[in-house]
Amino acid sequence: MSGERWYGKTVRVLQFNIEDEDGAYVPWIEGRSVVELAEEIHANVIVIFARDAWGRAFYDSEIAPKHAKLGGRDFLKEVLESARDKGIRVVVMVAHTTNPYLYSRNPGWAQINVHGKLITMDTDPKRVRRKRPHWPLMCLNGPFLEYSEKEVEEVLERGVDGVFLDSFRYQPDYEYSCYCDNCSRIFREENGYDIPRAEDWDWEFYRRTFLWRYTVNVRAIRRLKERVMRVRPNVPLIYNSHPGGWGGRFNMVVELARDYIDVVYAECSEADFQPPGFIAEMVRLTKAMNGGKPVWASRNSFHTVLTTASTTPVAVRQGLREAVIAGGSPLALVFSSAFIQDRRSLKAVADVYRELELLEEYLEDLEPIGYAAIVFSNSTVSFFGRRSPELVIDEVRGFYYSLLWSHVPVTYISDSYLKQGDLKRFNVIVLPNTACMSREAVKRIEDYVRDGGGVIATFLTSKMDESGNVLEEFSLSEILGVEYTGLLEFPWSYVRIVEDHALVRGFPRGSLVLWGDFDRD
């Protein structure tokens, strides 16, 4: 696997995590054993952490304490040396925003909510009370970003083949957004007014603040990409977007930052409680956001959060194949506990990776069939979904699976694609309550329809502009042949089909159709 853009082809990735706070198996796991595992399952890329989520490095670092159970060993060096002998690439994850070590020494670097309390990634049940925060989150507007730049430099100097950012948990949502002194100061300097401290979606200044928090993520990614380019410009920067998690918020980050990202990692840790085809869906969604750049999609070797036990071989095989079906590269995630205690799923990984090794030359330069495109609008998720992004995302995904299971070739497109992409590739474009649309997007949809393209639009499509301002009339009113009268709220009811109409084609007369929605609040 040679060449500067080795990551532009389909790769077979092993991600190996030492996941527990105690590091119970660290003394028994050598770099050589991880590389041997990669060989065993036919992986040609290894992903490991530079440090764990508690701030302890797996190498001899000048800025972070080394994991005590490594003793005099340098785990990263062990992996790199063994992997080079086998022609296997090594990618290192850096800049994880949870860092108890840094927080204990620099509490002013942490994210603070509007009430002045620490923001953490802890998800404990209410009955659990901790004496100290488990996973405090560091703020991107403070010295943590400089620390991350140094971490990037350290791993690059050791000869890694890729730098991997495990998605920043710097969120725009009111209850998770940072109001630390640095954020407040920088916002005021850039915008000329104080950061709004009340959640008011009808207030344009609040919506601007919401977008500003996305730009904080984008600027951090750009800074780290610039650091990579200065030190070793041919090394790719990989970003974990976790497209199905965190309310889908970080899809916006990818859309805005895609010029600074070489590969997007679509973490699919939700796969075990999602429909079959979820991993393929996340690859298609991520490709829509990143403009078609490479996507690596994960399939855990374990079931949900049961990290010490293997899941079924079928789930592993099909999950990894889904990534390839959608045009991505598969990534098998193995935790150290499962590696030591239960390796049953690894044969399933090897089965798939062996297949891909044989098919490798046939997987280059593939393009999906362009038939149906569903718009996944990040603006609508933000400004129509507001506190409940699932109200938008559920409808979008409902269309996706309806078409997929009807064997219709389907993919996603983004707000950016609506404005700049080749819409004529598709026979039909679905606008699932795409409430927020720019003037450019509206004009391009109008031209697309006049040129013979088909459009399916639901609910309040085009009733807002791209900034979330509510309009008096649908922007697509003329093309859709409808006018906005108002919203009526009724209890659950049924509609009886009594005559033929395009809307009810396929339903026999006399059918009862459930009509309405429920209040999710």
Long-range contacts (C-beta under 8 A, 24 or more apart in sequence): 1-44, 1-87, 1-89, 4-234, 6-89, 6-161, 7-162, 7-236, 7-238, 7-262, 7-263, 7-294, 8-294, 9-360, 9-363, 9-364, 10-324, 10-329, 10-356, 10-360, 10-363, 10-364, 11-44, 11-45, 11-89, 11-296, 11-329, 12-41, 12-42, 12-43, 12-44, 12-45, 12-329, 12-330, 12-353, 12-356, 12-357, 13-43, 13-45, 13-46, 13-47, 13-296, 13-329, 13-330, 13-331, 13-332, 14-38, 14-41, 14-43, 14-45, 14-46, 14-47, 14-331, 14-332, 14-334, 14-349, 15-46, 15-47, 15-48, 15-298, 15-331, 15-332, 15-333, 15-334, 16-46, 16-47, 16-48, 16-334, 16-336, 16-339, 17-48, 17-49, 17-333, 17-334, 17-335, 17-336, 18-49, 18-52, 18-58, 18-67, 18-335, 18-336, 19-52, 19-307, 19-335, 19-336, 19-337, 20-336, 20-337, 21-54, 23-52, 23-56, 23-67, 23-68, 23-69, 24-336, 24-337, 25-336, 25-337, 25-339, 25-340, 26-67, 26-69, 26-70, 26-75, 26-336, 27-69, 27-71, 28-340, 29-75, 29-336, 29-339, 29-340, 30-73, 30-75, 30-78, 31-75, 31-76, 31-77, 31-78, 31-79, 31-80, 31-81, 31-82, 32-78, 32-82, 34-79, 34-82, 35-79, 35-82, 35-83, 35-86, 35-88, 36-82, 37-334, 37-339, 37-346, 38-83, 38-86, 38-88, 39-86, 39-88, 40-346, 40-350, 41-332, 41-346, 41-349, 41-350, 41-353, 42-350, 42-353, 42-354, 42-356, 42-357, 43-88, 43-332, 43-349, 43-353, 44-87, 44-88, 44-89, 45-88, 45-89, 45-90, 45-91, 45-161, 45-162, 46-79, 46-83, 46-88, 46-89, 46-90, 46-91, 47-91, 47-92, 47-93, 47-164, 47-331, 48-75, 48-76, 48-79, 48-90, 48-91, 48-92, 48-93, 49-92, 49-93, 49-96, 49-166, 50-76, 50-92, 50-93, 50-94, 50-151, 50-154, 50-155, 51-94, 51-96, 51-151, 53-96, 53-98, 53-99, 53-135, 54-98, 54-99, 54-100, 54-101, 55-99, 55-100, 55-101, 55-102, 56-101, 59-154, 59-155, 59-158, 61-151, 61-154, 62-150, 62-154, 63-147, 63-150, 63-151, 63-154, 64-101, 64-151, 65-101, 76-155, 76-158, 76-160, 77-158, 80-158, 80-159, 80-160, 89-161, 89-162, 90-160, 90-161, 90-162, 91-160, 91-161, 91-162, 91-163, 91-164, 91-238, 92-155, 92-160, 92-162, 92-163, 92-164, 93-164, 93-165, 93-166, 94-148, 94-151, 94-152, 94-155, 94-163, 94-164, 94-165, 94-166, 95-148, 95-151, 95-152, 95-165, 95-166, 95-168, 95-224, 96-166, 97-137, 97-138, 97-140, 97-144, 97-168, 97-169, 97-170, 98-135, 98-136, 98-137, 98-138, 98-169, 99-136, 99-138, 99-144, 100-132, 100-133, 100-134, 100-135, 100-136, 102-138, 102-144, 102-147, 103-133, 103-136, 103-138, 106-143, 108-142, 108-180, 108-181, 109-138, 109-139, 109-142, 109-143, 109-144, 110-136, 110-137, 110-138, 110-139, 110-180, 111-136, 111-137, 111-138, 111-139, 111-170, 111-178, 111-180, 112-139, 112-178, 112-179, 112-180, 113-175, 113-176, 113-177, 113-178, 113-179, 114-174, 114-177, 114-179, 114-197, 116-179, 119-176, 119-178, 121-169, 137-169, 137-170, 139-170, 139-178, 139-180, 139-182, 139-183, 140-168, 140-170, 140-216, 140-217, 140-219, 140-220, 141-178, 141-180, 141-182, 141-183, 141-186, 141-216, 142-180, 142-182, 145-220, 145-223, 148-220, 148-224, 149-223, 149-224, 149-227, 152-224, 152-227, 152-228, 152-231, 153-227, 153-231, 156-228, 156-231, 156-232, 156-235, 157-231, 160-235, 161-235, 162-235, 162-236, 162-237, 162-238, 162-263, 163-224, 163-228, 163-235, 163-236, 163-237, 163-238, 164-238, 164-239, 164-240, 164-265, 165-221, 165-224, 165-237, 165-238, 165-239, 165-240, 166-240, 167-239, 167-240, 167-241, 167-242, 167-250, 167-253, 167-267, 168-217, 168-220, 169-246, 170-213, 170-216, 170-217, 170-220, 171-213, 171-246, 171-249, 172-210, 172-211, 172-213, 172-214, 172-249, 172-382, 173-247, 173-249, 173-387, 174-199, 174-387, 177-213, 178-213, 183-216, 187-212, 199-387, 201-383, 201-386, 201-468, 204-467, 204-468, 204-469, 207-382, 207-383, 207-467, 207-468, 210-382, 210-383, 211-382, 214-252, 214-253, 214-256, 215-256, 217-250, 217-253, 217-257, 218-253, 218-256, 218-257, 218-260, 221-253, 221-257, 221-260, 221-261, 222-257, 222-260, 225-260, 225-261, 236-262, 236-263, 237-261, 237-262, 237-263, 238-262, 238-263, 238-264, 238-265, 238-296, 239-263, 239-264, 239-265, 240-264, 240-265, 240-267, 241-265, 241-266, 241-267, 241-286, 241-289, 242-266, 242-267, 242-269, 243-267, 243-282, 243-285, 243-286, 243-289, 244-268, 244-270, 244-274, 244-278, 244-282, 245-269, 245-270, 247-381, 247-385, 247-389, 247-390, 247-393, 248-381, 248-389, 248-393, 249-381, 249-382, 249-389, 251-285, 251-286, 251-289, 251-376, 251-378, 251-381, 252-378, 252-381, 252-382, 254-286, 254-289, 254-290, 255-289, 255-290, 255-378, 255-414, 255-415, 255-416, 258-289, 258-290, 258-291, 258-293, 261-290, 261-293, 262-293, 262-294, 263-293, 263-294, 263-295, 263-296, 264-289, 264-290, 264-293, 264-294, 264-295, 264-296, 265-295, 265-296, 265-297, 265-298, 265-331, 266-295, 266-296, 266-297, 266-298, 266-328, 267-298, 268-297, 268-298, 268-299, 268-319, 269-298, 269-300, 271-299, 271-300, 271-315, 271-319, 272-300, 272-303, 272-304, 272-311, 272-315, 273-304, 275-401, 276-318, 277-322, 277-401, 277-404, 278-322, 279-319, 279-322, 279-323, 279-326, 280-322, 280-323, 280-325, 280-326, 281-326, 281-397, 281-400, 281-401, 281-404, 283-322, 283-323, 283-326, 283-327, 283-328, 284-326, 284-327, 284-368, 284-411, 284-412, 285-376, 285-412, 286-328, 287-326, 287-327, 287-328, 287-411, 287-412, 288-376, 288-411, 288-412, 288-413, 288-414, 288-417, 289-376, 289-378, 289-414, 291-416, 294-328, 294-329, 295-323, 295-327, 295-328, 295-329, 296-323, 296-328, 296-329, 296-330, 296-331, 297-322, 297-323, 297-326, 297-328, 297-329, 297-330, 297-331, 298-331, 298-332, 298-333, 299-323, 299-330, 299-331, 299-332, 299-333, 300-333, 301-332, 301-333, 301-334, 301-335, 301-338, 301-345, 301-346, 301-349, 302-335, 302-338, 302-345, 307-335, 307-337, 307-338, 308-335, 308-337, 308-338, 308-341, 308-342, 309-338, 309-341, 309-342, 310-338, 310-342, 310-343, 310-344, 310-345, 310-346, 311-345, 312-345, 313-344, 313-345, 313-347, 313-348, 313-351, 314-348, 316-345, 316-348, 316-349, 316-352, 317-348, 317-351, 317-352, 320-349, 320-352, 320-353, 321-352, 324-356, 324-363, 326-368, 327-366, 327-368, 330-356, 368-409, 368-411, 369-409, 370-409, 370-411, 370-425, 370-426, 370-427, 371-408, 371-409, 371-410, 371-426, 371-427, 371-428, 372-403, 372-408, 372-409, 372-410, 372-411, 372-426, 372-427, 372-428, 372-429, 372-430, 373-410, 373-411, 373-412, 373-413, 373-423, 373-425, 373-426, 373-428, 373-429, 373-430, 374-399, 374-400, 374-403, 374-410, 374-411, 374-412, 374-413, 374-429, 374-430, 374-432, 375-412, 375-413, 375-414, 375-415, 375-418, 375-429, 375-430, 375-431, 375-432, 375-434, 376-412, 376-413, 376-414, 377-414, 377-415, 377-418, 377-434, 377-435, 377-436, 377-437, 378-414, 378-415, 379-415, 379-436, 379-466, 379-467, 379-468, 380-433, 380-434, 380-435, 380-436, 380-464, 382-436, 382-468, 383-435, 383-436, 383-464, 383-467, 383-468, 384-433, 384-435, 384-436, 384-460, 384-464, 384-468, 388-520, 388-521, 390-520, 391-520, 392-432, 392-433, 392-435, 395-432, 395-433, 395-458, 395-459, 396-432, 398-432, 399-430, 399-432, 399-456, 403-430, 415-441, 415-466, 418-444, 418-445, 419-444, 423-448, 423-453, 424-448, 424-451, 424-453, 426-453, 427-453, 427-454, 428-453, 428-454, 428-455, 428-456, 429-453, 429-454, 429-455, 429-456, 430-455, 430-456, 430-457, 431-455, 431-456, 431-457, 431-458, 431-461, 431-462, 431-476, 432-458, 432-461, 433-458, 433-459, 433-460, 433-461, 434-461, 434-462, 435-459, 435-460, 435-461, 435-462, 435-463, 435-464, 436-464, 436-465, 436-466, 436-467, 436-468, 437-461, 437-462, 437-464, 437-465, 437-466, 437-475, 437-476, 438-465, 438-466, 439-465, 439-475, 441-466, 442-475, 442-476, 445-476, 445-479, 446-476, 446-478, 446-479, 449-479, 455-479, 455-480, 490-516, 491-516, 492-516, 492-518
